[in-house]
Structures are given as C-alpha cells and as structure tokens.
Amino acid sequence: MRVAIEAASLSLSSGGLARYTAELSKALAQGYPEDEFFLISDQPFRMPAAAPPNLKHGGGPRTVPERRWWLWGLSREARRLRADLIHGPDFSVPYLARHPSVLTLHDLSPWMERGWHHAADRVRRRVPMLLKLGIPTMIITPSETVRRQAMERFGIAADRIVAVPEAAAPWLRPVKTPRPVETPLLQPYFVFVGTWEPRKNLPALIEAWREVRKDCAVELLIAGRRRPDGPELREEPGMRLLGEVSDERLAELYSGALALVYPTLYEGFGLPVVEAMQCGACVIASSAVREAGGEAAVYADTPADLAAAMRQAASQPCWLAERRHASLARARAFSWERTARLTYHVYQEALKRFGR
C-alpha cells in the first residue's frame, strides 16, 4: 500500500496534532515495512525524527492551481506518488473524492463553544460539508465519546467511523533523577502541559494552586505553546511559565512532578494524560479525559475539587505512590504500535469501500 498523509500539522512546533501526525506516521512505517508512506503538504514542515526509510517526504503544490491545496493540489500530488489512499490527520481530506480517504476528527470543540477557537471558521464550515457529502471514505476519532458525538451531530453511519485511541511516544519514560527546570527548584511542583487555549481552563488551575499554596509549599509549572486566543498569563512567586519545552525536558517535567494537573473543559482524548502516566506521574484531571485516564487518574471538575486533590498529592506520599503505580499500569494499555495497527485496518476498509 502507498499512503499519502497530509502533514500541515508538522509545521507547528508542538501540540497534539503535530504529535499525532509524527508518531502515527512513524509507527505505520515501522509496522508495515513493505508499504510506503508519504508526508505531503502545501506548507514547509520538518520530517519526524528517526523516520524509517519507508516514511518519505513527498511534494507540495507545483503550479498556481495546485496552491488551492484541498481542491486540487493534494489529490494531484497523491496521484504523482501513485498513492492508493489519502489520510487527512487534521480534520480534512481533499474536497473531490478521487482517492479513498480517511479523515481524523480529533474532537468536536469547534462546534461546541465559539469562544474556544478564534480562528476555526474554516474548519466549522468545511468538515460538516465534507461529511454531509460523504467525501471521506472512513473517519477516525481518538475516543468512543467523540465517535458518538460525531455520529449524532453529523449523521455518520456507525460502520464508517472508528475510534482509535492515541498513545504516548515510546521515548517518554520515567526519569529517575530529573534535572532542575532552568533553575533549581526549592519546592515540589505541579505541572500543566498543553496548548494554552481557552478550553484548557488554566484560570481554574491557577486558582486551585493558589489555594493549595496557602498551606503547602508547592510550585506550578506551565509548559506549552500559547495560541493567539489563549489566556494572558503572568508569572508570580511560585508559578513559572516555561513555554515550549524539548522532548527530553518533557519527560523530566512529568517524572519530577507531584502530578500533572489537566483541568480541560473538553477533550477528544487527552494525550498529555497518557504521556504523564507513561512517565509515572500522578494525574489530576477533569472528567473530560476519562477514556484516557481510566481508573488511574484522579478526577476533579471545579477549582475546589482540584485544590483538594492537589493538596492530597502534596501531603500524602503513600497515596501519591499508589497513584503513580496506577499511572504506569494504565499507560501500558496504549501504544503507537497498536494505534498504527488499528489505523491500518481502517485504511484497508477504506480501500474496500471506495467507489461502492
């Protein structure tokens, strides 16, 4: 099989979409060495690190008409590559169904609260049109929750949409002696990792941490890329804004934390939850990530409940050790190898169905 994977998300320096595209494409190439996988885009992007030889950098637009990427360019490049199938891992596929195609629908946040996305109008219009016209041959979601929501909202037949869970990258492992973050830490810390955007609910996290800090000496580290519509945050004593961090530093952050605190209002999956668990971190999160966290996470949906869970993590070492053990056990349920295998099965189904 020859698969063209649209790679615009790899032009982003970090975030869940970039991680999904990079890790999935590598796992597919590693799991199916007889097949070829091509990353193509109309935007400059970097190939994933340690890409297998059968994961290749394809081309982009070659003519002025092909700059209309989703209408003409993507399909033409796929044809030049003799691709059997196109996978759009970021909410879209070509507008004209010239190839079998698979669309990954990560979540329904663009259609839930307009305040969650300042620049999602194109996605809001495009995805319902593609789904209504039946352009994607098959659809992937990262959770059963999103699958059910999509079937209800867009009228998708149950046999055209499949839930395929994501996973933590294999290099994310517990670090026994995490290095200090930038400067030596004088106190234990909680960490948030993710894009700074409205639905991540960072104000609630900060409110909870301030409450805990009244009687527990703990810091708060906030890592990730700030989106233009994200909250304006300012450092204060005990709270540090790290911005984007390297992959190596990410494992250290998770491993050394009292807990990842992830109070998101809505999530398709919740990749940082599984990443933190694979590093042996306790996870305190909203109930929006139950499919990722399972019974291992501690769930809290209000600032008061977040503060109570954080206070417990800071003051009860035996309880914390139990949560860390549960995290490691939960993380073993996920792998990119499994994600790639399930995705490949969806590809095979798309090839069977196309043109019926």
Steps between C-alpha positions, in 0.01 A plus 500: 500500500613855424350761734514879471470667843423873507768652724408866555482438876875427496559868423398564863781490753297307756151389597281194473439517124872510423569218744220288353620541141864436584456199727229335291692533173814354658311213659324419173830491312664286769208261520455458124851509347378368163273804456594860426373807684543853364464820703376779273389858560469844347694636800865449600543233766769292663501123472452313829823408674631149432256447212520146353622481138150423368365824653585759237470873440262550209440820310267795508337732246689522170271735307282800583175295489654248740535773762131436555628207697183333622321544168776404255852480637478221754324258265742575217804442720345174622451397138863581417605281792266224377339501844227246565347708780511846659488553877410843633610491867385856570123527440503491119542307175496620136171658395466272197494125567755380244668262746387292796548725800502492880427806712601526865245700700682574824213663686188711454624808685463733195123436506447513876610843630596776257718658768727197503643573152557845353610373158297185435243636254650307209491173693146574621381535140721246326464188715115489503501548122748215446308268731159589355623427148663175610843607371713314759474128440564430869531714814720450806442650844734469801225389740159338513365824647593699189377217277154513659493881492595503131239239406231701675601843373592414140283194435795271427421131456648288778699281259683801349651634822748322728649599836878453506670612825826690497809429710809651656821505299724202584785725616285643780614295799555566872817699564653385828689820576327785317718806452380832637286702263705804389591585860503274806158436648472575868156344531301208356296595195186429303515523122263577216600403145297602196409779264390812686150546363160587651363148552806382693358688801831637626338770720335223705835324540670818620216573742528149646880521529480834682264343750731201556804726535346663806594193705730292274835613361446404136581660166304497175674458164301567183652365178378524142435729207272798548238533228411859400160469669645335809489655847747775585705353784756675717757338721465546873694364799490123476353487147718475191404516134737272312357533149592221262742241634718240330401134488775413748387771739139386469579156642688666787212735573249218521729273701588758763151641555270434791234471231395612157193718552281512189168681564384513136134582436478270197741259334499253215749275675748677731846399380692671787311276743642183343843660456519590869381154604766333286758706693352380828330825598181529698226662289234737632258586221147590406251228415535600132797261471353187661566283193869585521536500878280202584502410870857625545434875485348711777206698362408853607276742312498812719779715645405378849522134397827563316644664810391209720667245270816711469519540876473123539783446251718751684439366850448123473808324355356148535186599310715668235713187456185295441379745235836489323492121493147511359615745232774270375257209483245708308758626250575144392152484343614741227770485233557659161558150363140415590375835370677438169359148471143619558551791260633264233185290534298816433713562189423149377128554557515829309661326202220241499224759523621763254278532197220282635 
